[in-house]
Amino acid sequence: MKDLETKIIENGTEAEIVMNGRLDTSTAKDARTLFEDVAGRFDKVTLNMEGLTYCSSAGIRSIRHIYKLIKEKKGKLETINVSDSVMQIFEITGVTAILSVG
């Protein structure tokens, strides 16, 4: 993925996606494909955003998409290590109302 690096840490029925870089128009399509794969294989998914420096509206749509996929299978999606700048974007766009954000 261009300008977004991801690493998946698997633990049984749980997965953590470690994200570094930008989740924007140029990376959202690949991120969405990755999210779909992970959501299909795991019941609990954690998005570790410690290295995420930016999230555009396209990135937010990708995150809402994985949320919907996980919710449909009655799983759990949470986010951790969200930077102040990305948290501000999440608050403005209402993402914090649907996600467990930490």
C-alpha positions in Angstrom: 0.0 0.0 0.0 1.4 3.4 -1.0 2.1 5.6 2.1 0.3 3.2 4.5 2.1 0.2 6.0 0.1 -2.4 7.8 1.0 -5.5 9.9 -1.5 -8.1 11.0 -0.9 -9.8 14.4 -3.0 -12.9 14.7 -4.0 -14.5 18.0 -6.7 -17.2 17.6 -10.0 -15.6 16.7 -8.5 -12.1 17.3 -6.4 -9.9 15.0 -4.6 -6.6 15.5 -3.9 -4.4 12.4 -1.0 -2.1 13.1 -1.2 0.9 10.9 1.6 3.3 10.0 1.3 6.3 7.6 -1.7 7.9 5.9 -5.2 6.4 5.4 -6.4 8.6 2.5 -7.7 8.4 -1.0 -4.6 6.8 -2.4 -4.5 4.0 0.3 -8.2 3.5 1.3 -9.0 1.0 -1.5 -6.1 -1.3 -0.5 -7.0 -0.8 3.2 -10.6 -1.7 2.5 -9.5 -5.0 0.8 -7.3 -5.8 3.8 -10.1 -4.9 6.2 -12.6 -7.2 4.4 -10.1 -10.1 4.5 -9.4 -9.6 8.2 -13.1 -9.1 9.1 -14.0 -12.3 7.3 -11.4 -14.4 9.3 -11.6 -12.9 12.8 -14.2 -12.2 15.4 -12.4 -9.5 17.2 -10.3 -6.9 15.4 -8.2 -4.1 16.9 -7.0 -1.3 14.7 -3.8 -0.1 16.3 -3.4 3.5 15.0 -0.3 4.5 16.8 1.6 5.2 13.6 -1.4 6.6 11.7 -0.7 10.2 10.9 -3.8 11.2 8.8 -7.2 9.8 8.0 -9.3 11.3 5.2 -13.0 10.8 4.4 -12.0 7.9 2.2 -10.2 6.3 5.2 -13.2 6.9 7.4 -15.4 5.1 4.9 -13.0 2.1 5.0 -13.1 2.1 8.8 -16.9 2.3 8.8 -17.0 -0.6 6.3 -14.9 -2.9 8.6 -17.1 -1.8 11.5 -20.2 -2.9 9.5 -18.7 -6.2 8.5 -17.7 -7.0 12.1 -21.0 -5.9 13.5 -22.9 -8.1 11.0 -21.1 -11.2 12.4 -21.6 -10.0 16.0 -17.9 -9.5 16.5 -16.0 -6.6 18.1 -14.0 -3.8 16.5 -11.9 -1.5 18.6 -9.3 1.2 17.9 -6.3 1.9 20.1 -3.4 4.4 20.2 -5.3 7.0 18.2 -3.3 10.2 17.9 -4.8 13.5 18.9 -5.0 14.7 15.3 -6.8 11.6 14.0 -9.1 11.6 17.1 -10.1 15.1 16.3 -11.1 13.9 12.8 -13.0 11.0 14.3 -14.9 13.3 16.7 -15.8 15.8 14.0 -17.1 13.1 11.6 -19.0 11.2 14.3 -16.8 8.0 14.1 -16.4 8.1 17.9 -20.2 7.5 18.2 -19.9 4.0 16.6 -16.4 2.8 17.5 -14.7 1.9 20.7 -11.9 4.4 20.4 -8.9 4.5 22.8 
